[in-house]
Amino acid sequence: MQAVVTLSSIVTCGHGGTVVATGTPKLTVSGSPVLVATGVAGKAVSHCTTPTVTTTPPSKPCLTVLTVNPSSLSTKLFVSGNPVVLAGLTGTTDGVVAGVTPQLLLSAAVTQTRLAAG
């Protein structure tokens, strides 16, 4: 069992950027809405520290979350038919580091310990 990711959790790109996630108010933990995949995928990333480099190999900061890996989602706890995001969150962003995209360092620092799911 892993803790459920809520809006009070910190979702990052791995380069110091913060994902501007949205929660679903239908299920809250300590007043904070839980996250489902659509609350993370497609969302903006702010303050990524990867510099823009136009020479070869190129680099650019993460600006958007591309995917949330299915292994990051609960198989038992759903909100409106959508699985909730778990503490083992992984996924990709559109950032480029030394010519490598997508970036695979999406993660979450979970602040709640009241609700866990598998």
TIMI-619168 format. One record per atom (N, C-alpha, C): residue in three letters; chain; atom name; z, x, y. Coordinates in nm, 3 decimals, decimal comma. Each point is the difference from the previous one (the first is absolute). Example, Ala and Ser with C-alpha at 12.3 -4.5 7.8 and 13.67 -1.06 7.14 Angstrom:
! residues 2
['ALA'; 'A'; 'N'; [0,780; 1,319; -0,569]] ['ALA'; 'A'; 'CA'; [0,000; -0,089; 0,119]] ['ALA'; 'A'; 'C'; [0,000; 0,090; 0,120]] ['SER'; 'A'; 'N'; [-0,072; -0,035; 0,105]] ['SER'; 'A'; 'CA'; [0,006; 0,082; 0,119]] ['SER'; 'A'; 'C'; [0,073; -0,077; 0,109]] 
END
This chain:
! residues 118
['MET'; 'A'; 'N'; [0,000; 0,084; -0,118]] ['MET'; 'A'; 'CA'; [0,000; -0,084; 0,118]] ['MET'; 'A'; 'C'; [0,000; 0,088; 0,124]] ['GLN'; 'A'; 'N'; [-0,082; -0,040; 0,096]] ['GLN'; 'A'; 'CA'; [-0,008; 0,072; 0,127]] ['GLN'; 'A'; 'C'; [0,037; -0,094; 0,113]] ['ALA'; 'A'; 'N'; [0,051; 0,056; 0,108]] ['ALA'; 'A'; 'CA'; [0,032; -0,079; 0,118]] ['ALA'; 'A'; 'C'; [-0,129; -0,058; 0,058]] ['VAL'; 'A'; 'N'; [0,013; -0,117; 0,061]] ['VAL'; 'A'; 'CA'; [-0,113; -0,066; 0,065]] ['VAL'; 'A'; 'C'; [-0,013; 0,054; 0,142]] ['VAL'; 'A'; 'N'; [-0,123; 0,023; 0,043]] ['VAL'; 'A'; 'CA'; [-0,027; 0,050; 0,135]] ['VAL'; 'A'; 'C'; [0,004; -0,117; 0,097]] ['THR'; 'A'; 'N'; [0,075; 0,017; 0,109]] ['THR'; 'A'; 'CA'; [0,008; -0,102; 0,104]] ['THR'; 'A'; 'C'; [-0,055; 0,054; 0,131]] ['LEU'; 'A'; 'N'; [-0,008; -0,087; 0,098]] ['LEU'; 'A'; 'CA'; [-0,050; 0,039; 0,131]] ['LEU'; 'A'; 'C'; [0,091; 0,103; 0,066]] ['SER'; 'A'; 'N'; [0,127; 0,008; -0,041]] ['SER'; 'A'; 'CA'; [0,089; 0,101; 0,057]] ['SER'; 'A'; 'C'; [-0,017; 0,136; -0,068]] ['SER'; 'A'; 'N'; [-0,078; 0,006; -0,108]] ['SER'; 'A'; 'CA'; [-0,033; 0,128; -0,065]] ['SER'; 'A'; 'C'; [-0,097; 0,076; 0,088]] ['ILE'; 'A'; 'N'; [-0,010; 0,129; -0,024]] ['ILE'; 'A'; 'CA'; [-0,094; 0,083; 0,077]] ['ILE'; 'A'; 'C'; [-0,114; 0,039; -0,092]] ['VAL'; 'A'; 'N'; [-0,119; -0,049; 0,031]] ['VAL'; 'A'; 'CA'; [-0,120; 0,030; -0,078]] ['VAL'; 'A'; 'C'; [-0,078; 0,106; 0,078]] ['THR'; 'A'; 'N'; [-0,029; 0,113; -0,067]] ['THR'; 'A'; 'CA'; [-0,064; 0,112; 0,070]] ['THR'; 'A'; 'C'; [-0,126; 0,048; -0,073]] ['CYS'; 'A'; 'N'; [-0,080; 0,075; 0,074]] ['CYS'; 'A'; 'CA'; [-0,125; 0,054; -0,054]] ['CYS'; 'A'; 'C'; [0,019; 0,137; -0,062]] ['GLY'; 'A'; 'N'; [0,111; 0,064; 0,015]] ['GLY'; 'A'; 'CA'; [0,022; 0,132; -0,056]] ['GLY'; 'A'; 'C'; [-0,021; 0,113; 0,099]] ['HIS'; 'A'; 'N'; [-0,051; -0,033; 0,118]] ['HIS'; 'A'; 'CA'; [-0,019; 0,100; 0,106]] ['HIS'; 'A'; 'C'; [0,081; -0,039; 0,123]] ['GLY'; 'A'; 'N'; [0,103; -0,080; -0,022]] ['GLY'; 'A'; 'CA'; [0,085; -0,042; 0,111]] ['GLY'; 'A'; 'C'; [-0,043; -0,130; 0,065]] ['GLY'; 'A'; 'N'; [-0,110; -0,058; -0,044]] ['GLY'; 'A'; 'CA'; [-0,045; -0,126; 0,057]] ['GLY'; 'A'; 'C'; [0,075; -0,118; -0,059]] ['THR'; 'A'; 'N'; [0,014; -0,104; 0,078]] ['THR'; 'A'; 'CA'; [0,070; -0,120; -0,043]] ['THR'; 'A'; 'C'; [-0,097; -0,116; -0,012]] ['VAL'; 'A'; 'N'; [0,009; -0,071; -0,113]] ['VAL'; 'A'; 'CA'; [-0,086; -0,116; -0,022]] ['VAL'; 'A'; 'C'; [0,062; -0,119; 0,073]] ['VAL'; 'A'; 'N'; [-0,085; -0,073; 0,072]] ['VAL'; 'A'; 'CA'; [0,043; -0,119; 0,072]] ['VAL'; 'A'; 'C'; [-0,015; -0,119; -0,096]] ['ALA'; 'A'; 'N'; [0,098; -0,011; -0,091]] ['ALA'; 'A'; 'CA'; [-0,005; -0,100; -0,107]] ['ALA'; 'A'; 'C'; [0,044; -0,137; 0,051]] ['THR'; 'A'; 'N'; [-0,034; -0,102; -0,078]] ['THR'; 'A'; 'CA'; [0,048; -0,136; 0,029]] ['THR'; 'A'; 'C'; [0,066; -0,055; -0,125]] ['GLY'; 'A'; 'N'; [0,107; -0,074; 0,019]] ['GLY'; 'A'; 'CA'; [0,073; -0,058; -0,112]] ['GLY'; 'A'; 'C'; [-0,029; -0,148; -0,015]] ['THR'; 'A'; 'N'; [0,046; -0,057; -0,109]] ['THR'; 'A'; 'CA'; [-0,014; -0,143; -0,023]] ['THR'; 'A'; 'C'; [0,137; -0,065; 0,013]] ['PRO'; 'A'; 'N'; [0,015; -0,091; 0,096]] ['PRO'; 'A'; 'CA'; [0,131; -0,060; 0,025]] ['PRO'; 'A'; 'C'; [0,047; -0,097; -0,109]] ['LYS'; 'A'; 'N'; [-0,083; -0,027; -0,100]] ['LYS'; 'A'; 'CA'; [0,040; -0,092; -0,108]] ['LYS'; 'A'; 'C'; [0,109; 0,061; -0,088]] ['LEU'; 'A'; 'N'; [0,012; 0,133; -0,002]] ['LEU'; 'A'; 'CA'; [0,106; 0,067; -0,075]] ['LEU'; 'A'; 'C'; [0,052; 0,114; 0,085]] ['THR'; 'A'; 'N'; [0,130; -0,003; 0,027]] ['THR'; 'A'; 'CA'; [0,062; 0,105; 0,079]] ['THR'; 'A'; 'C'; [0,116; 0,062; -0,077]] ['VAL'; 'A'; 'N'; [0,030; 0,124; 0,034]] ['VAL'; 'A'; 'CA'; [0,115; 0,069; -0,054]] ['VAL'; 'A'; 'C'; [0,081; 0,049; 0,120]] ['SER'; 'A'; 'N'; [0,122; -0,048; 0,011]] ['SER'; 'A'; 'CA'; [0,085; 0,031; 0,115]] ['SER'; 'A'; 'C'; [-0,072; -0,030; 0,132]] ['GLY'; 'A'; 'N'; [-0,077; -0,110; 0,000]] ['GLY'; 'A'; 'CA'; [-0,070; -0,043; 0,121]] ['GLY'; 'A'; 'C'; [-0,133; 0,068; 0,025]] ['SER'; 'A'; 'N'; [-0,040; 0,094; -0,084]] ['SER'; 'A'; 'CA'; [-0,126; 0,072; 0,019]] ['SER'; 'A'; 'C'; [-0,105; -0,051; -0,099]] ['PRO'; 'A'; 'N'; [-0,117; -0,043; 0,048]] ['PRO'; 'A'; 'CA'; [-0,105; -0,050; -0,089]] ['PRO'; 'A'; 'C'; [-0,049; 0,107; -0,097]] ['VAL'; 'A'; 'N'; [-0,027; -0,041; -0,125]] ['VAL'; 'A'; 'CA'; [-0,055; 0,093; -0,099]] ['VAL'; 'A'; 'C'; [-0,148; 0,022; 0,028]] ['LEU'; 'A'; 'N'; [-0,053; 0,110; -0,055]] ['LEU'; 'A'; 'CA'; [-0,142; 0,032; 0,016]] ['LEU'; 'A'; 'C'; [-0,076; -0,034; -0,127]] ['VAL'; 'A'; 'N'; [-0,121; -0,053; 0,017]] ['VAL'; 'A'; 'CA'; [-0,096; -0,014; -0,108]] ['VAL'; 'A'; 'C'; [-0,117; 0,092; 0,036]] ['ALA'; 'A'; 'N'; [-0,093; 0,021; -0,092]] ['ALA'; 'A'; 'CA'; [-0,108; 0,097; 0,022]] ['ALA'; 'A'; 'C'; [-0,077; -0,025; 0,129]] ['THR'; 'A'; 'N'; [-0,026; -0,128; 0,033]] ['THR'; 'A'; 'CA'; [-0,076; -0,030; 0,121]] ['THR'; 'A'; 'C'; [0,078; 0,030; 0,128]] ['GLY'; 'A'; 'N'; [0,131; 0,023; -0,013]] ['GLY'; 'A'; 'CA'; [0,080; 0,040; 0,114]] ['GLY'; 'A'; 'C'; [-0,005; 0,149; 0,026]] ['VAL'; 'A'; 'N'; [-0,069; 0,073; -0,091]] ['VAL'; 'A'; 'CA'; [-0,013; 0,146; 0,014]] ['VAL'; 'A'; 'C'; [-0,148; 0,041; 0,006]] ['ALA'; 'A'; 'N'; [-0,080; -0,044; -0,097]] ['ALA'; 'A'; 'CA'; [-0,142; 0,036; -0,005]] ['ALA'; 'A'; 'C'; [-0,073; -0,057; 0,122]] ['GLY'; 'A'; 'N'; [-0,081; 0,084; 0,061]] ['GLY'; 'A'; 'CA'; [-0,076; -0,041; 0,118]] ['GLY'; 'A'; 'C'; [0,078; 0,011; 0,130]] ['LYS'; 'A'; 'N'; [0,125; 0,040; -0,007]] ['LYS'; 'A'; 'CA'; [0,083; 0,010; 0,120]] ['LYS'; 'A'; 'C'; [-0,017; 0,134; 0,068]] ['ALA'; 'A'; 'N'; [0,029; 0,003; 0,128]] ['ALA'; 'A'; 'CA'; [-0,015; 0,121; 0,082]] ['ALA'; 'A'; 'C'; [0,109; 0,102; -0,032]] ['VAL'; 'A'; 'N'; [-0,035; 0,126; 0,020]] ['VAL'; 'A'; 'CA'; [0,094; 0,111; -0,011]] ['VAL'; 'A'; 'C'; [0,012; 0,060; 0,140]] ['SER'; 'A'; 'N'; [0,122; 0,015; 0,048]] ['SER'; 'A'; 'CA'; [0,019; 0,059; 0,132]] ['SER'; 'A'; 'C'; [0,070; 0,135; -0,012]] ['HIS'; 'A'; 'N'; [-0,030; 0,088; 0,092]] ['HIS'; 'A'; 'CA'; [0,066; 0,130; 0,015]] ['HIS'; 'A'; 'C'; [-0,021; 0,097; -0,117]] ['CYS'; 'A'; 'N'; [-0,111; -0,010; -0,072]] ['CYS'; 'A'; 'CA'; [-0,032; 0,098; -0,103]] ['CYS'; 'A'; 'C'; [-0,020; 0,136; 0,068]] ['THR'; 'A'; 'N'; [0,057; 0,105; -0,057]] ['THR'; 'A'; 'CA'; [-0,004; 0,131; 0,065]] ['THR'; 'A'; 'C'; [-0,121; 0,085; -0,040]] ['THR'; 'A'; 'N'; [-0,087; -0,051; -0,087]] ['THR'; 'A'; 'CA'; [-0,118; 0,077; -0,038]] ['THR'; 'A'; 'C'; [-0,092; 0,013; 0,121]] ['PRO'; 'A'; 'N'; [-0,034; 0,122; 0,040]] ['PRO'; 'A'; 'CA'; [-0,087; 0,017; 0,117]] ['PRO'; 'A'; 'C'; [-0,146; -0,030; -0,034]] ['THR'; 'A'; 'N'; [-0,075; -0,038; 0,101]] ['THR'; 'A'; 'CA'; [-0,143; -0,019; -0,016]] ['THR'; 'A'; 'C'; [-0,067; 0,136; 0,005]] ['VAL'; 'A'; 'N'; [-0,075; 0,033; -0,105]] ['VAL'; 'A'; 'CA'; [-0,075; 0,126; -0,009]] ['VAL'; 'A'; 'C'; [-0,143; -0,037; -0,033]] ['THR'; 'A'; 'N'; [-0,093; 0,037; 0,085]] ['THR'; 'A'; 'CA'; [-0,140; -0,037; -0,022]] ['THR'; 'A'; 'C'; [-0,080; 0,108; -0,072]] ['THR'; 'A'; 'N'; [0,056; 0,120; -0,013]] ['THR'; 'A'; 'CA'; [-0,069; 0,105; -0,073]] ['THR'; 'A'; 'C'; [0,019; -0,020; -0,150]] ['THR'; 'A'; 'N'; [-0,072; 0,075; -0,081]] ['THR'; 'A'; 'CA'; [0,011; -0,013; -0,145]] ['THR'; 'A'; 'C'; [0,116; 0,086; -0,051]] ['PRO'; 'A'; 'N'; [0,090; -0,051; -0,081]] ['PRO'; 'A'; 'CA'; [0,011; -0,140; -0,045]] ['PRO'; 'A'; 'C'; [0,066; -0,086; 0,108]] ['PRO'; 'A'; 'N'; [-0,046; -0,123; 0,015]] ['PRO'; 'A'; 'CA'; [0,053; -0,087; 0,106]] ['PRO'; 'A'; 'C'; [0,137; -0,058; -0,036]] ['SER'; 'A'; 'N'; [0,071; -0,041; 0,103]] ['SER'; 'A'; 'CA'; [0,127; -0,072; -0,016]] ['SER'; 'A'; 'C'; [0,009; -0,106; 0,107]] ['LYS'; 'A'; 'N'; [0,072; -0,109; -0,032]] ['LYS'; 'A'; 'CA'; [0,028; -0,103; 0,100]] ['LYS'; 'A'; 'C'; [0,127; -0,073; -0,042]] ['PRO'; 'A'; 'N'; [0,074; -0,052; 0,096]] ['PRO'; 'A'; 'CA'; [0,124; -0,069; -0,033]] ['PRO'; 'A'; 'C'; [-0,023; -0,130; -0,077]] ['CYS'; 'A'; 'N'; [0,101; -0,041; -0,073]] ['CYS'; 'A'; 'CA'; [-0,003; -0,130; -0,068]] ['CYS'; 'A'; 'C'; [0,010; -0,109; 0,106]] ['LEU'; 'A'; 'N'; [-0,089; -0,097; -0,006]] ['LEU'; 'A'; 'CA'; [0,002; -0,111; 0,093]] ['LEU'; 'A'; 'C'; [0,022; -0,134; -0,068]] ['THR'; 'A'; 'N'; [-0,038; -0,009; -0,129]] ['THR'; 'A'; 'CA'; [0,007; -0,127; -0,073]] ['THR'; 'A'; 'C'; [0,037; 0,025; -0,146]] ['VAL'; 'A'; 'N'; [0,081; -0,089; -0,056]] ['VAL'; 'A'; 'CA'; [0,027; 0,003; -0,144]] ['VAL'; 'A'; 'C'; [-0,119; -0,062; -0,071]] ['LEU'; 'A'; 'N'; [-0,054; 0,070; -0,099]] ['LEU'; 'A'; 'CA'; [-0,113; -0,052; -0,076]] ['LEU'; 'A'; 'C'; [0,044; -0,082; -0,119]] ['THR'; 'A'; 'N'; [0,093; 0,054; -0,080]] ['THR'; 'A'; 'CA'; [0,041; -0,069; -0,122]] ['THR'; 'A'; 'C'; [0,149; 0,014; -0,027]] ['VAL'; 'A'; 'N'; [0,052; -0,095; -0,075]] ['VAL'; 'A'; 'CA'; [0,132; 0,009; -0,061]] ['VAL'; 'A'; 'C'; [-0,026; 0,002; -0,149]] ['ASN'; 'A'; 'N'; [0,048; 0,103; -0,067]] ['ASN'; 'A'; 'CA'; [-0,024; 0,012; -0,144]] ['ASN'; 'A'; 'C'; [0,070; -0,114; -0,075]] ['PRO'; 'A'; 'N'; [-0,069; -0,058; -0,098]] ['PRO'; 'A'; 'CA'; [0,059; -0,110; -0,078]] ['PRO'; 'A'; 'C'; [0,133; 0,038; -0,065]] ['SER'; 'A'; 'N'; [0,019; 0,127; -0,034]] ['SER'; 'A'; 'CA'; [0,126; 0,043; -0,061]] ['SER'; 'A'; 'C'; [0,117; -0,009; 0,098]] ['SER'; 'A'; 'N'; [-0,028; -0,022; 0,128]] ['SER'; 'A'; 'CA'; [0,103; -0,013; 0,104]] ['SER'; 'A'; 'C'; [0,048; -0,144; 0,014]] ['LEU'; 'A'; 'N'; [-0,057; -0,090; -0,077]] ['LEU'; 'A'; 'CA'; [0,029; -0,142; 0,016]] ['LEU'; 'A'; 'C'; [0,080; -0,054; -0,118]] ['SER'; 'A'; 'N'; [0,088; -0,093; 0,029]] ['SER'; 'A'; 'CA'; [0,081; -0,062; -0,104]] ['SER'; 'A'; 'C'; [-0,086; -0,082; -0,095]] ['THR'; 'A'; 'N'; [0,038; 0,000; -0,126]] ['THR'; 'A'; 'CA'; [-0,067; -0,085; -0,098]] ['THR'; 'A'; 'C'; [0,084; -0,125; -0,028]] ['LYS'; 'A'; 'N'; [0,116; -0,010; 0,065]] ['LYS'; 'A'; 'CA'; [0,092; -0,111; -0,027]] ['LYS'; 'A'; 'C'; [0,039; -0,082; 0,123]] ['LEU'; 'A'; 'N'; [-0,005; 0,058; 0,118]] ['LEU'; 'A'; 'CA'; [0,043; -0,069; 0,122]] ['LEU'; 'A'; 'C'; [-0,119; -0,020; 0,093]] ['PHE'; 'A'; 'N'; [-0,028; -0,128; 0,030]] ['PHE'; 'A'; 'CA'; [-0,115; -0,037; 0,082]] ['PHE'; 'A'; 'C'; [0,045; -0,088; 0,117]] ['VAL'; 'A'; 'N'; [-0,074; 0,008; 0,111]] ['VAL'; 'A'; 'CA'; [0,021; -0,088; 0,114]] ['VAL'; 'A'; 'C'; [-0,134; -0,065; 0,030]] ['SER'; 'A'; 'N'; [-0,005; -0,131; -0,009]] ['SER'; 'A'; 'CA'; [-0,124; -0,076; 0,021]] ['SER'; 'A'; 'C'; [-0,113; 0,054; -0,087]] ['GLY'; 'A'; 'N'; [0,032; 0,039; -0,124]] ['GLY'; 'A'; 'CA'; [-0,099; 0,048; -0,094]] ['GLY'; 'A'; 'C'; [-0,035; 0,147; 0,014]] ['ASN'; 'A'; 'N'; [0,063; 0,070; 0,094]] ['ASN'; 'A'; 'CA'; [-0,028; 0,142; 0,024]] ['ASN'; 'A'; 'C'; [0,118; 0,085; -0,047]] ['PRO'; 'A'; 'N'; [-0,028; 0,106; -0,077]] ['PRO'; 'A'; 'CA'; [0,110; 0,087; -0,044]] ['PRO'; 'A'; 'C'; [0,060; 0,077; 0,117]] ['VAL'; 'A'; 'N'; [0,132; 0,018; -0,003]] ['VAL'; 'A'; 'CA'; [0,065; 0,075; 0,106]] ['VAL'; 'A'; 'C'; [-0,019; 0,150; -0,023]] ['VAL'; 'A'; 'N'; [0,008; 0,076; 0,108]] ['VAL'; 'A'; 'CA'; [-0,014; 0,145; -0,003]] ['VAL'; 'A'; 'C'; [0,135; 0,061; -0,040]] ['LEU'; 'A'; 'N'; [-0,006; 0,101; -0,087]] ['LEU'; 'A'; 'CA'; [0,120; 0,067; -0,049]] ['LEU'; 'A'; 'C'; [0,018; 0,138; 0,063]] ['ALA'; 'A'; 'N'; [0,121; 0,054; -0,014]] ['ALA'; 'A'; 'CA'; [0,037; 0,128; 0,062]] ['ALA'; 'A'; 'C'; [-0,090; 0,116; -0,041]] ['GLY'; 'A'; 'N'; [-0,063; -0,009; -0,115]] ['GLY'; 'A'; 'CA'; [-0,091; 0,107; -0,043]] ['GLY'; 'A'; 'C'; [-0,138; -0,012; 0,061]] ['LEU'; 'A'; 'N'; [-0,007; -0,057; 0,120]] ['LEU'; 'A'; 'CA'; [-0,129; -0,025; 0,067]] ['LEU'; 'A'; 'C'; [-0,087; 0,125; 0,005]] ['THR'; 'A'; 'N'; [-0,124; -0,016; -0,044]] ['THR'; 'A'; 'CA'; [-0,103; 0,102; 0,018]] ['THR'; 'A'; 'C'; [-0,127; -0,071; 0,042]] ['GLY'; 'A'; 'N'; [-0,089; 0,074; 0,059]] ['GLY'; 'A'; 'CA'; [-0,127; -0,056; 0,045]] ['GLY'; 'A'; 'C'; [-0,078; 0,103; 0,077]] ['THR'; 'A'; 'N'; [-0,105; -0,045; 0,068]] ['THR'; 'A'; 'CA'; [-0,088; 0,092; 0,072]] ['THR'; 'A'; 'C'; [-0,017; -0,043; 0,146]] ['THR'; 'A'; 'N'; [-0,037; 0,098; 0,082]] ['THR'; 'A'; 'CA'; [-0,033; -0,026; 0,140]] ['THR'; 'A'; 'C'; [-0,139; 0,057; 0,028]] ['ASP'; 'A'; 'N'; [-0,051; -0,029; 0,117]] ['ASP'; 'A'; 'CA'; [-0,132; 0,050; 0,039]] ['ASP'; 'A'; 'C'; [0,004; 0,139; 0,062]] ['GLY'; 'A'; 'N'; [0,115; 0,064; 0,002]] ['GLY'; 'A'; 'CA'; [0,010; 0,135; 0,057]] ['GLY'; 'A'; 'C'; [-0,080; 0,102; -0,078]] ['VAL'; 'A'; 'N'; [-0,034; 0,108; 0,067]] ['VAL'; 'A'; 'CA'; [-0,075; 0,110; -0,063]] ['VAL'; 'A'; 'C'; [0,076; 0,129; 0,030]] ['VAL'; 'A'; 'N'; [0,033; 0,076; -0,104]] ['VAL'; 'A'; 'CA'; [0,065; 0,129; 0,017]] ['VAL'; 'A'; 'C'; [-0,085; 0,104; -0,072]] ['ALA'; 'A'; 'N'; [-0,050; 0,095; 0,075]] ['ALA'; 'A'; 'CA'; [-0,085; 0,107; -0,054]] ['ALA'; 'A'; 'C'; [-0,115; -0,057; -0,084]] ['GLY'; 'A'; 'N'; [-0,061; -0,107; 0,049]] ['GLY'; 'A'; 'CA'; [-0,115; -0,059; -0,066]] ['GLY'; 'A'; 'C'; [0,032; -0,096; -0,113]] ['VAL'; 'A'; 'N'; [0,129; -0,019; -0,031]] ['VAL'; 'A'; 'CA'; [0,039; -0,087; -0,112]] ['VAL'; 'A'; 'C'; [0,039; -0,138; 0,052]] ['THR'; 'A'; 'N'; [-0,069; -0,101; -0,048]] ['THR'; 'A'; 'CA'; [0,034; -0,139; 0,030]] ['THR'; 'A'; 'C'; [-0,027; -0,083; -0,124]] ['PRO'; 'A'; 'N'; [0,067; -0,107; -0,028]] ['PRO'; 'A'; 'CA'; [0,115; -0,049; 0,076]] ['PRO'; 'A'; 'C'; [0,124; 0,083; -0,027]] ['GLN'; 'A'; 'N'; [0,096; -0,011; 0,089]] ['GLN'; 'A'; 'CA'; [0,128; 0,067; -0,017]] ['GLN'; 'A'; 'C'; [0,088; -0,084; -0,091]] ['LEU'; 'A'; 'N'; [0,075; 0,065; -0,087]] ['LEU'; 'A'; 'CA'; [0,075; -0,068; -0,106]] ['LEU'; 'A'; 'C'; [0,151; 0,000; 0,021]] ['LEU'; 'A'; 'N'; [0,047; 0,020; 0,122]] ['LEU'; 'A'; 'CA'; [0,143; 0,022; 0,022]] ['LEU'; 'A'; 'C'; [0,075; -0,121; 0,055]] ['LEU'; 'A'; 'N'; [-0,051; -0,120; -0,016]] ['LEU'; 'A'; 'CA'; [0,069; -0,119; 0,047]] ['LEU'; 'A'; 'C'; [0,131; -0,016; -0,078]] ['SER'; 'A'; 'N'; [0,110; -0,028; 0,071]] ['SER'; 'A'; 'CA'; [0,129; -0,017; -0,066]] ['SER'; 'A'; 'C'; [0,092; -0,086; 0,086]] ['ALA'; 'A'; 'N'; [0,114; -0,036; -0,057]] ['ALA'; 'A'; 'CA'; [0,098; -0,081; 0,073]] ['ALA'; 'A'; 'C'; [0,140; 0,055; -0,019]] ['ALA'; 'A'; 'N'; [0,077; 0,000; 0,107]] ['ALA'; 'A'; 'CA'; [0,143; 0,030; -0,006]] ['ALA'; 'A'; 'C'; [0,071; -0,134; 0,009]] ['VAL'; 'A'; 'N'; [0,057; -0,042; -0,111]] ['VAL'; 'A'; 'CA'; [0,062; -0,132; -0,008]] ['VAL'; 'A'; 'C'; [0,143; 0,006; 0,048]] ['THR'; 'A'; 'N'; [0,036; -0,095; 0,085]] ['THR'; 'A'; 'CA'; [0,134; 0,000; 0,059]] ['THR'; 'A'; 'C'; [0,092; -0,103; -0,065]] ['GLN'; 'A'; 'N'; [-0,053; -0,089; -0,082]] ['GLN'; 'A'; 'CA'; [0,085; -0,104; -0,062]] ['GLN'; 'A'; 'C'; [0,019; 0,028; -0,148]] ['THR'; 'A'; 'N'; [0,114; -0,040; -0,052]] ['THR'; 'A'; 'CA'; [0,028; 0,021; -0,142]] ['THR'; 'A'; 'C'; [0,044; -0,130; -0,067]] ['ARG'; 'A'; 'N'; [-0,014; -0,113; 0,067]] ['ARG'; 'A'; 'CA'; [0,046; -0,127; -0,051]] ['ARG'; 'A'; 'C'; [-0,095; -0,064; -0,100]] ['LEU'; 'A'; 'N'; [-0,131; 0,020; 0,015]] ['LEU'; 'A'; 'CA'; [-0,098; -0,066; -0,085]] ['LEU'; 'A'; 'C'; [-0,090; 0,104; -0,065]] ['ALA'; 'A'; 'N'; [-0,007; -0,007; -0,133]] ['ALA'; 'A'; 'CA'; [-0,087; 0,088; -0,077]] ['ALA'; 'A'; 'C'; [-0,087; -0,086; -0,090]] ['ALA'; 'A'; 'N'; [-0,114; 0,054; -0,038]] ['ALA'; 'A'; 'CA'; [-0,092; -0,074; -0,087]] ['ALA'; 'A'; 'C'; [-0,076; 0,101; -0,086]] ['GLY'; 'A'; 'N'; [-0,064; -0,052; -0,102]] ['GLY'; 'A'; 'CA'; [-0,081; 0,084; -0,088]] ['GLY'; 'A'; 'C'; [-0,143; -0,037; 0,008]] 
END
